[in-house]
Amino acid sequence: MPRYEFVVDGTLGREIVSAFPELEPTVQFGKTVLSGTLAAPSAVREVLVRLESFGIGLHSMRVLEGDDQAPAPAVEPGGAQTIPGGTRPNGGNGSSR
């Protein structure tokens, strides 16, 4: 099962954190990070709906590397993806010429 990380601005209070029992909260650089394993895409949508219901804006979300899955591709500015251990879609390796 994939692990997810949801980053929101500010520090969430206990009441709000308790609404996300499937996620572990940490605070980093003024942002709250909620991370944990979610079994299905519908569980991700449920987390997003709960955040919205509290009026909490999502700063970022990502899939973390799991034991049973390959690393997720990193998305670069402009939408180009770098595949770990691979090349860019245009055939380059990311080095400048």
Number of C-alpha atoms within 10 A of each C-alpha: 13 16 16 18 18 21 20 20 17 14 16 18 8 9 8 13 16 13 13 17 11 15 20 14 21 13 15 12 9 10 15 19 23 22 21 19 18 16 11 10 9 10 13 15 11 12 18 16 13 14 18 12 10 10 9 16 13 13 12 11 16 13 16 17 14 14 10 8 10 10 13 15 13 13 11 9 7 6 8 13 16 18 15 12 6 12 13 13 11 9 8 11 13 11 5 5 3
